[in-house]
């Protein structure tokens, strides 16, 4: 039957190639399986059978990632998002669930600690390289998914849940942590409590004197629709904020300009002219 279909150019049900490729992966033939996942998904997409192409790419990404094949898995994950775009799939909770499932398959492996000898240093070097590959692969996938969500119905900033996923993965897995990136995605997410927990954890690792800077940077990055997080952070770190009167003044100015919160005094503040010069668009970039 399969030969007759091939002669007629008829594509088989997607479960047939999925099972065949799954066996290849389980037998350790990762590269061969990878090429087949790409080939079959491209055939279905060319025939505009996008749902079947998505099924193949999702299955491939999941099994490759579950076998620790991050490069192969992230490539298929990115192709999954590309197919969402080609097929003009609107944002939906069902697709978000599939994206989350792929995200959760990306490995999370702690970097070795308590190194004593050259062998341990070699293991650390290898672990750092592997961590960088994981973060780059997962970040590429989630950035593409966020862009898709922006274009197909999840608002101008993209899906908040996807931003939260990316922020958490960068924070937990990156060998060279960039809190600016972490904060940039958390403020576009919808989990302010998690963001506060991570900020507190990060502050415990800061050099003396850098913790206030971490708080300030996070607050200044907040967008116009992040008033609840703004308030949480301001209350959580009130003791630090109170040490610097000018900082309190700046936060009052931000609350008024960004969120329409009436100032507690009639003073315009020393930062009023500064915000006027920057204008609305520039202020958004803070």
DOVOKE-24238 format. One record per residue (C-alpha): residue number from 1; residue in three letters; x, y, z. Coordinates in pm, 1 decimal. Layout:
N
<atom><n>NUM</n><res>ALA</res><u>X</u><v>Y</v><w>Z</w></atom>
...
// end
This chain:
286
<atom><n>1</n><res>UNK</res><u>0.0</u><v>0.0</v><w>0.0</w></atom>
<atom><n>2</n><res>UNK</res><u>283.5</u><v>243.5</v><w>89.6</w></atom>
<atom><n>3</n><res>UNK</res><u>450.8</u><v>182.6</v><w>-251.8</w></atom>
<atom><n>4</n><res>UNK</res><u>123.8</u><v>255.2</v><w>-431.9</w></atom>
<atom><n>5</n><res>UNK</res><u>87.7</u><v>578.6</v><w>-236.0</w></atom>
<atom><n>6</n><res>UNK</res><u>443.4</u><v>678.0</v><w>-322.1</w></atom>
<atom><n>7</n><res>UNK</res><u>379.4</u><v>620.7</v><w>-692.5</w></atom>
<atom><n>8</n><res>UNK</res><u>70.6</u><v>839.6</v><w>-677.4</w></atom>
<atom><n>9</n><res>UNK</res><u>248.6</u><v>1104.1</v><w>-472.8</w></atom>
<atom><n>10</n><res>UNK</res><u>2.1</u><v>1053.5</v><w>-188.8</w></atom>
<atom><n>11</n><res>UNK</res><u>131.6</u><v>1132.7</v><w>157.9</w></atom>
<atom><n>12</n><res>UNK</res><u>80.8</u><v>865.9</v><w>425.5</w></atom>
<atom><n>13</n><res>UNK</res><u>-91.9</u><v>941.4</v><w>756.3</w></atom>
<atom><n>14</n><res>UNK</res><u>162.4</u><v>1133.1</v><w>965.5</w></atom>
<atom><n>15</n><res>UNK</res><u>166.6</u><v>868.1</v><w>1237.3</w></atom>
<atom><n>16</n><res>UNK</res><u>341.8</u><v>626.4</v><w>1000.5</w></atom>
<atom><n>17</n><res>UNK</res><u>658.9</u><v>834.7</v><w>949.5</w></atom>
<atom><n>18</n><res>UNK</res><u>645.1</u><v>951.5</v><w>1312.2</w></atom>
<atom><n>19</n><res>UNK</res><u>665.5</u><v>593.2</v><w>1438.5</w></atom>
<atom><n>20</n><res>UNK</res><u>943.0</u><v>511.5</v><w>1193.1</w></atom>
<atom><n>21</n><res>UNK</res><u>1148.7</u><v>813.6</v><w>1296.4</w></atom>
<atom><n>22</n><res>UNK</res><u>1085.4</u><v>752.4</v><w>1663.0</w></atom>
<atom><n>23</n><res>UNK</res><u>1242.6</u><v>410.0</v><w>1627.8</w></atom>
<atom><n>24</n><res>UNK</res><u>1549.3</u><v>563.4</v><w>1463.5</w></atom>
<atom><n>25</n><res>UNK</res><u>1592.0</u><v>804.5</v><w>1753.2</w></atom>
<atom><n>26</n><res>UNK</res><u>1547.0</u><v>531.6</v><w>2012.7</w></atom>
<atom><n>27</n><res>UNK</res><u>1815.8</u><v>331.8</v><w>1830.2</w></atom>
<atom><n>28</n><res>UNK</res><u>2054.1</u><v>627.3</v><w>1847.9</w></atom>
<atom><n>29</n><res>UNK</res><u>2031.8</u><v>729.4</v><w>1481.5</w></atom>
<atom><n>30</n><res>UNK</res><u>1967.0</u><v>1093.2</v><w>1566.1</w></atom>
<atom><n>31</n><res>UNK</res><u>2100.9</u><v>1256.4</v><w>1251.0</w></atom>
<atom><n>32</n><res>UNK</res><u>1921.2</u><v>1019.5</v><w>1012.3</w></atom>
<atom><n>33</n><res>UNK</res><u>1596.7</u><v>1072.9</v><w>1200.3</w></atom>
<atom><n>34</n><res>UNK</res><u>1651.2</u><v>1449.7</v><w>1195.0</w></atom>
<atom><n>35</n><res>UNK</res><u>1675.7</u><v>1459.3</v><w>817.5</w></atom>
<atom><n>36</n><res>UNK</res><u>1360.8</u><v>1252.3</v><w>786.2</w></atom>
<atom><n>37</n><res>UNK</res><u>1166.3</u><v>1478.7</v><w>1024.8</w></atom>
<atom><n>38</n><res>UNK</res><u>1264.6</u><v>1777.8</v><w>813.2</w></atom>
<atom><n>39</n><res>UNK</res><u>1189.5</u><v>1602.3</v><w>484.0</w></atom>
<atom><n>40</n><res>UNK</res><u>846.9</u><v>1471.4</v><w>580.7</w></atom>
<atom><n>41</n><res>UNK</res><u>736.6</u><v>1794.6</v><w>746.5</w></atom>
<atom><n>42</n><res>UNK</res><u>842.4</u><v>1988.7</v><w>436.0</w></atom>
<atom><n>43</n><res>UNK</res><u>635.4</u><v>1757.0</v><w>215.4</w></atom>
<atom><n>44</n><res>UNK</res><u>323.8</u><v>1805.4</v><w>425.3</w></atom>
<atom><n>45</n><res>UNK</res><u>378.5</u><v>2181.5</v><w>436.4</w></atom>
<atom><n>46</n><res>UNK</res><u>427.6</u><v>2194.3</v><w>59.1</w></atom>
<atom><n>47</n><res>UNK</res><u>90.3</u><v>2019.7</v><w>23.8</w></atom>
<atom><n>48</n><res>UNK</res><u>-52.9</u><v>2282.1</v><w>263.9</w></atom>
<atom><n>49</n><res>UNK</res><u>-129.1</u><v>2010.3</v><w>514.8</w></atom>
<atom><n>50</n><res>UNK</res><u>8.6</u><v>2222.3</v><w>794.5</w></atom>
<atom><n>51</n><res>UNK</res><u>-155.0</u><v>2044.0</v><w>1091.8</w></atom>
<atom><n>52</n><res>UNK</res><u>17.2</u><v>1718.3</v><w>993.3</w></atom>
<atom><n>53</n><res>UNK</res><u>348.9</u><v>1901.6</v><w>946.5</w></atom>
<atom><n>54</n><res>UNK</res><u>312.0</u><v>2044.1</v><w>1296.9</w></atom>
<atom><n>55</n><res>UNK</res><u>243.5</u><v>1696.9</v><w>1439.9</w></atom>
<atom><n>56</n><res>UNK</res><u>565.0</u><v>1564.1</v><w>1284.6</w></atom>
<atom><n>57</n><res>UNK</res><u>779.2</u><v>1856.4</v><w>1398.2</w></atom>
<atom><n>58</n><res>UNK</res><u>639.3</u><v>1851.0</v><w>1751.1</w></atom>
<atom><n>59</n><res>UNK</res><u>698.9</u><v>1477.3</v><w>1783.8</w></atom>
<atom><n>60</n><res>UNK</res><u>1051.8</u><v>1517.7</v><w>1650.1</w></atom>
<atom><n>61</n><res>UNK</res><u>1140.5</u><v>1809.7</v><w>1875.2</w></atom>
<atom><n>62</n><res>UNK</res><u>1011.2</u><v>1631.0</v><w>2184.4</w></atom>
<atom><n>63</n><res>UNK</res><u>1186.4</u><v>1300.7</v><w>2129.9</w></atom>
<atom><n>64</n><res>UNK</res><u>1516.8</u><v>1461.1</v><w>2029.2</w></atom>
<atom><n>65</n><res>UNK</res><u>1513.9</u><v>1689.7</v><w>2333.4</w></atom>
<atom><n>66</n><res>UNK</res><u>1415.0</u><v>1404.5</v><w>2563.6</w></atom>
<atom><n>67</n><res>UNK</res><u>1720.8</u><v>1219.0</v><w>2435.6</w></atom>
<atom><n>68</n><res>UNK</res><u>1941.8</u><v>1518.7</v><w>2509.6</w></atom>
<atom><n>69</n><res>UNK</res><u>1982.8</u><v>1613.0</v><w>2143.1</w></atom>
<atom><n>70</n><res>UNK</res><u>1943.3</u><v>1986.5</v><w>2198.2</w></atom>
<atom><n>71</n><res>UNK</res><u>2073.3</u><v>2102.9</v><w>1860.3</w></atom>
<atom><n>72</n><res>UNK</res><u>1841.6</u><v>1868.8</v><w>1670.1</w></atom>
<atom><n>73</n><res>UNK</res><u>1548.2</u><v>1935.1</v><w>1899.5</w></atom>
<atom><n>74</n><res>UNK</res><u>1578.3</u><v>2313.6</v><w>1888.5</w></atom>
<atom><n>75</n><res>UNK</res><u>1601.4</u><v>2307.8</v><w>1508.4</w></atom>
<atom><n>76</n><res>UNK</res><u>1274.6</u><v>2114.0</v><w>1486.5</w></atom>
<atom><n>77</n><res>UNK</res><u>1119.5</u><v>2341.3</v><w>1749.5</w></atom>
<atom><n>78</n><res>UNK</res><u>1205.0</u><v>2644.0</v><w>1536.4</w></atom>
<atom><n>79</n><res>UNK</res><u>1059.8</u><v>2473.0</v><w>1229.7</w></atom>
<atom><n>80</n><res>UNK</res><u>742.5</u><v>2414.0</v><w>1430.5</w></atom>
<atom><n>81</n><res>UNK</res><u>710.0</u><v>2790.6</v><w>1479.0</w></atom>
<atom><n>82</n><res>UNK</res><u>796.3</u><v>2859.6</v><w>1114.8</w></atom>
<atom><n>83</n><res>UNK</res><u>512.4</u><v>2628.3</v><w>1015.7</w></atom>
<atom><n>84</n><res>UNK</res><u>273.5</u><v>2816.5</v><w>1243.9</w></atom>
<atom><n>85</n><res>UNK</res><u>362.7</u><v>3129.5</v><w>1047.9</w></atom>
<atom><n>86</n><res>UNK</res><u>340.2</u><v>2963.8</v><w>706.0</w></atom>
<atom><n>87</n><res>UNK</res><u>5.2</u><v>2812.9</v><w>793.0</w></atom>
<atom><n>88</n><res>UNK</res><u>-117.3</u><v>3145.8</v><w>939.8</w></atom>
<atom><n>89</n><res>UNK</res><u>-226.8</u><v>2978.2</v><w>1262.7</w></atom>
<atom><n>90</n><res>UNK</res><u>-394.2</u><v>3223.3</v><w>1497.9</w></atom>
<atom><n>91</n><res>UNK</res><u>-276.9</u><v>3236.6</v><w>1857.2</w></atom>
<atom><n>92</n><res>UNK</res><u>-470.8</u><v>2995.9</v><w>2077.8</w></atom>
<atom><n>93</n><res>UNK</res><u>-440.8</u><v>2824.8</v><w>2413.5</w></atom>
<atom><n>94</n><res>UNK</res><u>-412.4</u><v>2490.2</v><w>2233.8</w></atom>
<atom><n>95</n><res>UNK</res><u>-103.1</u><v>2599.9</v><w>2041.6</w></atom>
<atom><n>96</n><res>UNK</res><u>38.7</u><v>2769.1</v><w>2350.8</w></atom>
<atom><n>97</n><res>UNK</res><u>8.4</u><v>2434.4</v><w>2527.6</w></atom>
<atom><n>98</n><res>UNK</res><u>206.9</u><v>2265.1</v><w>2252.1</w></atom>
<atom><n>99</n><res>UNK</res><u>475.6</u><v>2533.8</v><w>2268.7</w></atom>
<atom><n>100</n><res>UNK</res><u>492.0</u><v>2493.7</v><w>2645.7</w></atom>
<atom><n>101</n><res>UNK</res><u>530.8</u><v>2118.0</v><w>2608.9</w></atom>
<atom><n>102</n><res>UNK</res><u>829.1</u><v>2165.4</v><w>2376.8</w></atom>
<atom><n>103</n><res>UNK</res><u>979.6</u><v>2424.0</v><w>2612.2</w></atom>
<atom><n>104</n><res>UNK</res><u>949.6</u><v>2188.1</v><w>2908.1</w></atom>
<atom><n>105</n><res>UNK</res><u>1141.9</u><v>1922.6</v><w>2713.2</w></atom>
<atom><n>106</n><res>UNK</res><u>1455.2</u><v>2140.6</v><w>2698.9</w></atom>
<atom><n>107</n><res>UNK</res><u>1702.1</u><v>1993.6</v><w>2948.7</w></atom>
<atom><n>108</n><res>UNK</res><u>1774.0</u><v>2169.2</v><w>3275.7</w></atom>
<atom><n>109</n><res>UNK</res><u>2111.7</u><v>2057.4</v><w>3403.9</w></atom>
<atom><n>110</n><res>UNK</res><u>2292.4</u><v>2223.5</v><w>3698.8</w></atom>
<atom><n>111</n><res>UNK</res><u>2653.6</u><v>2328.1</v><w>3644.9</w></atom>
<atom><n>112</n><res>UNK</res><u>2899.2</u><v>2113.1</v><w>3850.7</w></atom>
<atom><n>113</n><res>UNK</res><u>3016.0</u><v>2259.8</v><w>4181.6</w></atom>
<atom><n>114</n><res>UNK</res><u>3304.3</u><v>2192.9</v><w>4425.3</w></atom>
<atom><n>115</n><res>UNK</res><u>3576.3</u><v>2140.0</v><w>4165.3</w></atom>
<atom><n>116</n><res>UNK</res><u>3908.1</u><v>2004.0</v><w>4290.1</w></atom>
<atom><n>117</n><res>UNK</res><u>4123.0</u><v>1872.6</v><w>4006.3</w></atom>
<atom><n>118</n><res>UNK</res><u>4191.5</u><v>1898.4</v><w>3632.9</w></atom>
<atom><n>119</n><res>UNK</res><u>3931.3</u><v>1636.4</v><w>3547.4</w></atom>
<atom><n>120</n><res>UNK</res><u>3668.0</u><v>1838.7</v><w>3728.5</w></atom>
<atom><n>121</n><res>UNK</res><u>3776.0</u><v>2153.4</v><w>3545.0</w></atom>
<atom><n>122</n><res>UNK</res><u>3736.7</u><v>1970.6</v><w>3215.8</w></atom>
<atom><n>123</n><res>UNK</res><u>3388.0</u><v>1864.0</v><w>3319.2</w></atom>
<atom><n>124</n><res>UNK</res><u>3305.5</u><v>2223.0</v><w>3410.0</w></atom>
<atom><n>125</n><res>UNK</res><u>3426.8</u><v>2347.6</v><w>3071.5</w></atom>
<atom><n>126</n><res>UNK</res><u>3214.4</u><v>2089.9</v><w>2891.4</w></atom>
<atom><n>127</n><res>UNK</res><u>2913.7</u><v>2170.7</v><w>3110.7</w></atom>
<atom><n>128</n><res>UNK</res><u>2943.0</u><v>2542.4</v><w>3034.2</w></atom>
<atom><n>129</n><res>UNK</res><u>2956.8</u><v>2478.4</v><w>2660.1</w></atom>
<atom><n>130</n><res>UNK</res><u>2653.2</u><v>2250.3</v><w>2683.3</w></atom>
<atom><n>131</n><res>UNK</res><u>2464.6</u><v>2509.0</v><w>2890.0</w></atom>
<atom><n>132</n><res>UNK</res><u>2535.6</u><v>2778.1</v><w>2633.1</w></atom>
<atom><n>133</n><res>UNK</res><u>2401.0</u><v>2552.8</v><w>2355.9</w></atom>
<atom><n>134</n><res>UNK</res><u>2084.5</u><v>2481.8</v><w>2557.2</w></atom>
<atom><n>135</n><res>UNK</res><u>2019.4</u><v>2848.9</v><w>2628.3</w></atom>
<atom><n>136</n><res>UNK</res><u>2082.4</u><v>2954.8</v><w>2269.2</w></atom>
<atom><n>137</n><res>UNK</res><u>1856.2</u><v>2678.6</v><w>2136.3</w></atom>
<atom><n>138</n><res>UNK</res><u>1570.4</u><v>2743.1</v><w>2376.8</w></atom>
<atom><n>139</n><res>UNK</res><u>1601.2</u><v>3121.3</v><w>2341.9</w></atom>
<atom><n>140</n><res>UNK</res><u>1590.0</u><v>3102.6</v><w>1963.9</w></atom>
<atom><n>141</n><res>UNK</res><u>1276.2</u><v>2887.2</v><w>1978.2</w></atom>
<atom><n>142</n><res>UNK</res><u>1094.5</u><v>3106.6</v><w>2230.4</w></atom>
<atom><n>143</n><res>UNK</res><u>1189.4</u><v>3433.3</v><w>2061.2</w></atom>
<atom><n>144</n><res>UNK</res><u>1043.5</u><v>3298.4</v><w>1737.3</w></atom>
<atom><n>145</n><res>UNK</res><u>730.4</u><v>3186.6</v><w>1924.2</w></atom>
<atom><n>146</n><res>UNK</res><u>692.8</u><v>3530.9</v><w>2084.5</w></atom>
<atom><n>147</n><res>UNK</res><u>723.5</u><v>3697.4</v><w>1744.3</w></atom>
<atom><n>148</n><res>UNK</res><u>458.1</u><v>3461.8</v><w>1602.6</w></atom>
<atom><n>149</n><res>UNK</res><u>227.0</u><v>3539.2</v><w>1895.0</w></atom>
<atom><n>150</n><res>UNK</res><u>270.1</u><v>3913.1</v><w>1833.9</w></atom>
<atom><n>151</n><res>UNK</res><u>175.3</u><v>3876.8</v><w>1469.0</w></atom>
<atom><n>152</n><res>UNK</res><u>-112.7</u><v>3634.2</v><w>1514.9</w></atom>
<atom><n>153</n><res>UNK</res><u>-327.7</u><v>3762.5</v><w>1795.0</w></atom>
<atom><n>154</n><res>UNK</res><u>-157.6</u><v>3784.5</v><w>2133.4</w></atom>
<atom><n>155</n><res>UNK</res><u>-103.1</u><v>4159.7</v><w>2155.2</w></atom>
<atom><n>156</n><res>UNK</res><u>175.6</u><v>4398.4</v><w>2070.4</w></atom>
<atom><n>157</n><res>UNK</res><u>421.6</u><v>4255.6</v><w>2324.7</w></atom>
<atom><n>158</n><res>UNK</res><u>350.0</u><v>3892.0</v><w>2248.9</w></atom>
<atom><n>159</n><res>UNK</res><u>224.4</u><v>3614.6</v><w>2473.4</w></atom>
<atom><n>160</n><res>UNK</res><u>308.2</u><v>3685.1</v><w>2842.2</w></atom>
<atom><n>161</n><res>UNK</res><u>346.2</u><v>3314.5</v><w>2921.0</w></atom>
<atom><n>162</n><res>UNK</res><u>612.9</u><v>3278.7</v><w>2652.3</w></atom>
<atom><n>163</n><res>UNK</res><u>801.4</u><v>3575.3</v><w>2796.1</w></atom>
<atom><n>164</n><res>UNK</res><u>790.7</u><v>3412.8</v><w>3140.1</w></atom>
<atom><n>165</n><res>UNK</res><u>924.2</u><v>3084.7</v><w>2997.8</w></atom>
<atom><n>166</n><res>UNK</res><u>1215.4</u><v>3259.8</v><w>2829.7</w></atom>
<atom><n>167</n><res>UNK</res><u>1301.1</u><v>3466.7</v><w>3136.5</w></atom>
<atom><n>168</n><res>UNK</res><u>1299.8</u><v>3161.2</v><w>3363.8</w></atom>
<atom><n>169</n><res>UNK</res><u>1512.0</u><v>2950.0</v><w>3129.1</w></atom>
<atom><n>170</n><res>UNK</res><u>1772.4</u><v>3222.6</v><w>3079.1</w></atom>
<atom><n>171</n><res>UNK</res><u>1792.7</u><v>3275.3</v><w>3454.9</w></atom>
<atom><n>172</n><res>UNK</res><u>1815.8</u><v>2909.8</v><w>3549.8</w></atom>
<atom><n>173</n><res>UNK</res><u>2039.7</u><v>2780.9</v><w>3271.3</w></atom>
<atom><n>174</n><res>UNK</res><u>2259.2</u><v>3063.8</v><w>3139.1</w></atom>
<atom><n>175</n><res>UNK</res><u>2627.9</u><v>3025.8</v><w>3229.6</w></atom>
<atom><n>176</n><res>UNK</res><u>2671.6</u><v>3402.6</v><w>3185.3</w></atom>
<atom><n>177</n><res>UNK</res><u>2361.1</u><v>3550.8</v><w>3341.7</w></atom>
<atom><n>178</n><res>UNK</res><u>2222.9</u><v>3866.7</v><w>3183.7</w></atom>
<atom><n>179</n><res>UNK</res><u>1966.5</u><v>4008.2</v><w>3427.8</w></atom>
<atom><n>180</n><res>UNK</res><u>1875.6</u><v>4281.1</v><w>3179.7</w></atom>
<atom><n>181</n><res>UNK</res><u>1739.6</u><v>4015.1</v><w>2942.9</w></atom>
<atom><n>182</n><res>UNK</res><u>1569.8</u><v>3829.4</v><w>3225.8</w></atom>
<atom><n>183</n><res>UNK</res><u>1400.3</u><v>4147.0</v><w>3347.8</w></atom>
<atom><n>184</n><res>UNK</res><u>1303.0</u><v>4255.6</v><w>2995.7</w></atom>
<atom><n>185</n><res>UNK</res><u>1100.5</u><v>3937.0</v><w>2949.3</w></atom>
<atom><n>186</n><res>UNK</res><u>956.9</u><v>3917.3</v><w>3301.0</w></atom>
<atom><n>187</n><res>UNK</res><u>810.0</u><v>4268.0</v><w>3273.7</w></atom>
<atom><n>188</n><res>UNK</res><u>627.2</u><v>4151.2</v><w>2960.9</w></atom>
<atom><n>189</n><res>UNK</res><u>509.1</u><v>3836.8</v><w>3136.0</w></atom>
<atom><n>190</n><res>UNK</res><u>228.4</u><v>3783.8</v><w>3385.2</w></atom>
<atom><n>191</n><res>UNK</res><u>409.2</u><v>3635.1</v><w>3684.2</w></atom>
<atom><n>192</n><res>UNK</res><u>528.0</u><v>3928.7</v><w>3896.3</w></atom>
<atom><n>193</n><res>UNK</res><u>562.2</u><v>3708.3</v><w>4202.5</w></atom>
<atom><n>194</n><res>UNK</res><u>813.2</u><v>3486.5</v><w>4025.9</w></atom>
<atom><n>195</n><res>UNK</res><u>1003.0</u><v>3793.2</v><w>3907.1</w></atom>
<atom><n>196</n><res>UNK</res><u>1029.0</u><v>3925.7</v><w>4262.8</w></atom>
<atom><n>197</n><res>UNK</res><u>1151.4</u><v>3586.8</v><w>4389.1</w></atom>
<atom><n>198</n><res>UNK</res><u>1420.3</u><v>3578.1</v><w>4121.1</w></atom>
<atom><n>199</n><res>UNK</res><u>1526.9</u><v>3935.8</v><w>4197.0</w></atom>
<atom><n>200</n><res>UNK</res><u>1562.6</u><v>3847.4</v><w>4565.2</w></atom>
<atom><n>201</n><res>UNK</res><u>1764.3</u><v>3537.9</v><w>4476.5</w></atom>
<atom><n>202</n><res>UNK</res><u>1982.9</u><v>3739.7</v><w>4240.3</w></atom>
<atom><n>203</n><res>UNK</res><u>2043.6</u><v>4008.8</v><w>4503.0</w></atom>
<atom><n>204</n><res>UNK</res><u>2184.7</u><v>3743.6</v><w>4733.9</w></atom>
<atom><n>205</n><res>UNK</res><u>2450.5</u><v>3673.1</v><w>4472.3</w></atom>
<atom><n>206</n><res>UNK</res><u>2538.2</u><v>4038.6</v><w>4401.1</w></atom>
<atom><n>207</n><res>UNK</res><u>2854.6</u><v>4207.7</v><w>4518.3</w></atom>
<atom><n>208</n><res>UNK</res><u>2796.2</u><v>4456.4</v><w>4801.2</w></atom>
<atom><n>209</n><res>UNK</res><u>2646.9</u><v>4776.1</v><w>4663.7</w></atom>
<atom><n>210</n><res>UNK</res><u>2507.0</u><v>4618.3</v><w>4346.4</w></atom>
<atom><n>211</n><res>UNK</res><u>2174.9</u><v>4500.8</v><w>4490.3</w></atom>
<atom><n>212</n><res>UNK</res><u>2011.5</u><v>4844.4</v><w>4474.5</w></atom>
<atom><n>213</n><res>UNK</res><u>2118.4</u><v>4875.3</v><w>4112.3</w></atom>
<atom><n>214</n><res>UNK</res><u>1945.2</u><v>4546.0</v><w>4032.8</w></atom>
<atom><n>215</n><res>UNK</res><u>1621.8</u><v>4675.0</v><w>4188.0</w></atom>
<atom><n>216</n><res>UNK</res><u>1642.1</u><v>5008.3</v><w>4008.9</w></atom>
<atom><n>217</n><res>UNK</res><u>1706.2</u><v>4846.8</v><w>3672.5</w></atom>
<atom><n>218</n><res>UNK</res><u>1408.5</u><v>4613.1</v><w>3711.1</w></atom>
<atom><n>219</n><res>UNK</res><u>1170.9</u><v>4893.3</v><w>3809.4</w></atom>
<atom><n>220</n><res>UNK</res><u>1285.2</u><v>5127.8</v><w>3534.2</w></atom>
<atom><n>221</n><res>UNK</res><u>1226.7</u><v>4859.5</v><w>3272.0</w></atom>
<atom><n>222</n><res>UNK</res><u>859.1</u><v>4821.4</v><w>3356.6</w></atom>
<atom><n>223</n><res>UNK</res><u>605.0</u><v>4899.2</v><w>3086.6</w></atom>
<atom><n>224</n><res>UNK</res><u>284.0</u><v>5099.3</v><w>3114.5</w></atom>
<atom><n>225</n><res>UNK</res><u>74.1</u><v>4788.4</v><w>3182.0</w></atom>
<atom><n>226</n><res>UNK</res><u>297.9</u><v>4660.8</v><w>3462.6</w></atom>
<atom><n>227</n><res>UNK</res><u>158.0</u><v>4869.2</v><w>3751.4</w></atom>
<atom><n>228</n><res>UNK</res><u>93.9</u><v>4566.3</v><w>3978.8</w></atom>
<atom><n>229</n><res>UNK</res><u>456.6</u><v>4454.3</v><w>3947.2</w></atom>
<atom><n>230</n><res>UNK</res><u>575.5</u><v>4813.0</v><w>3997.1</w></atom>
<atom><n>231</n><res>UNK</res><u>385.6</u><v>4828.4</v><w>4324.4</w></atom>
<atom><n>232</n><res>UNK</res><u>508.0</u><v>4487.4</v><w>4440.5</w></atom>
<atom><n>233</n><res>UNK</res><u>871.2</u><v>4578.3</v><w>4378.2</w></atom>
<atom><n>234</n><res>UNK</res><u>836.5</u><v>4920.2</v><w>4537.0</w></atom>
<atom><n>235</n><res>UNK</res><u>686.4</u><v>4775.2</v><w>4854.6</w></atom>
<atom><n>236</n><res>UNK</res><u>923.8</u><v>4476.6</v><w>4866.1</w></atom>
<atom><n>237</n><res>UNK</res><u>1232.0</u><v>4697.2</v><w>4856.6</w></atom>
<atom><n>238</n><res>UNK</res><u>1100.5</u><v>4996.8</v><w>5048.5</w></atom>
<atom><n>239</n><res>UNK</res><u>1386.3</u><v>4985.1</v><w>5298.9</w></atom>
<atom><n>240</n><res>UNK</res><u>1642.6</u><v>5018.6</v><w>5022.0</w></atom>
<atom><n>241</n><res>UNK</res><u>1443.3</u><v>5287.7</v><w>4839.9</w></atom>
<atom><n>242</n><res>UNK</res><u>1405.1</u><v>5494.5</v><w>5157.7</w></atom>
<atom><n>243</n><res>UNK</res><u>1782.7</u><v>5528.7</v><w>5187.6</w></atom>
<atom><n>244</n><res>UNK</res><u>1789.4</u><v>5759.7</v><w>4885.8</w></atom>
<atom><n>245</n><res>UNK</res><u>1530.1</u><v>6043.9</v><w>4872.0</w></atom>
<atom><n>246</n><res>UNK</res><u>1601.9</u><v>6114.9</v><w>4504.9</w></atom>
<atom><n>247</n><res>UNK</res><u>1519.5</u><v>5755.1</v><w>4419.9</w></atom>
<atom><n>248</n><res>UNK</res><u>1181.3</u><v>5793.9</v><w>4591.8</w></atom>
<atom><n>249</n><res>UNK</res><u>1122.0</u><v>6111.4</v><w>4390.7</w></atom>
<atom><n>250</n><res>UNK</res><u>1206.2</u><v>5933.4</v><w>4066.4</w></atom>
<atom><n>251</n><res>UNK</res><u>966.6</u><v>5648.6</v><w>4143.5</w></atom>
<atom><n>252</n><res>UNK</res><u>686.5</u><v>5897.5</v><w>4212.6</w></atom>
<atom><n>253</n><res>UNK</res><u>758.9</u><v>6056.5</v><w>3876.0</w></atom>
<atom><n>254</n><res>UNK</res><u>753.0</u><v>5717.0</v><w>3701.3</w></atom>
<atom><n>255</n><res>UNK</res><u>423.4</u><v>5624.4</v><w>3869.5</w></atom>
<atom><n>256</n><res>UNK</res><u>265.7</u><v>5947.4</v><w>3750.1</w></atom>
<atom><n>257</n><res>UNK</res><u>404.5</u><v>5952.5</v><w>3395.9</w></atom>
<atom><n>258</n><res>UNK</res><u>372.1</u><v>5581.3</v><w>3317.9</w></atom>
<atom><n>259</n><res>UNK</res><u>68.6</u><v>5470.6</v><w>3517.1</w></atom>
<atom><n>260</n><res>UNK</res><u>-130.8</u><v>5787.2</v><w>3589.3</w></atom>
<atom><n>261</n><res>UNK</res><u>-85.3</u><v>5754.9</v><w>3966.2</w></atom>
<atom><n>262</n><res>UNK</res><u>-142.3</u><v>6091.3</v><w>4133.6</w></atom>
<atom><n>263</n><res>UNK</res><u>161.9</u><v>6216.9</v><w>4319.1</w></atom>
<atom><n>264</n><res>UNK</res><u>143.8</u><v>6245.2</v><w>4693.4</w></atom>
<atom><n>265</n><res>UNK</res><u>250.1</u><v>6611.2</v><w>4678.7</w></atom>
<atom><n>266</n><res>UNK</res><u>193.0</u><v>6895.9</v><w>4440.5</w></atom>
<atom><n>267</n><res>UNK</res><u>560.0</u><v>6919.0</v><w>4351.8</w></atom>
<atom><n>268</n><res>UNK</res><u>648.5</u><v>6833.0</v><w>3994.6</w></atom>
<atom><n>269</n><res>UNK</res><u>982.2</u><v>6690.6</v><w>4104.0</w></atom>
<atom><n>270</n><res>UNK</res><u>1332.4</u><v>6734.9</v><w>3980.9</w></atom>
<atom><n>271</n><res>UNK</res><u>1276.7</u><v>6476.1</v><w>3708.8</w></atom>
<atom><n>272</n><res>UNK</res><u>975.0</u><v>6638.1</v><w>3544.3</w></atom>
<atom><n>273</n><res>UNK</res><u>1165.3</u><v>6820.0</v><w>3274.0</w></atom>
<atom><n>274</n><res>UNK</res><u>1374.4</u><v>6513.1</v><w>3209.3</w></atom>
<atom><n>275</n><res>UNK</res><u>1068.0</u><v>6302.4</v><w>3123.9</w></atom>
<atom><n>276</n><res>UNK</res><u>920.8</u><v>6581.5</v><w>2913.8</w></atom>
<atom><n>277</n><res>UNK</res><u>1236.6</u><v>6595.1</v><w>2702.4</w></atom>
<atom><n>278</n><res>UNK</res><u>1240.3</u><v>6220.7</v><w>2655.7</w></atom>
<atom><n>279</n><res>UNK</res><u>877.9</u><v>6206.1</v><w>2540.2</w></atom>
<atom><n>280</n><res>UNK</res><u>639.0</u><v>5916.3</v><w>2566.4</w></atom>
<atom><n>281</n><res>UNK</res><u>819.8</u><v>5677.7</v><w>2330.5</w></atom>
<atom><n>282</n><res>UNK</res><u>1158.2</u><v>5728.8</v><w>2493.0</w></atom>
<atom><n>283</n><res>UNK</res><u>1007.5</u><v>5683.5</v><w>2837.2</w></atom>
<atom><n>284</n><res>UNK</res><u>867.6</u><v>5347.9</v><w>2726.9</w></atom>
<atom><n>285</n><res>UNK</res><u>1221.9</u><v>5223.5</v><w>2667.1</w></atom>
<atom><n>286</n><res>UNK</res><u>1306.8</u><v>5263.9</v><w>3033.6</w></atom>
// end
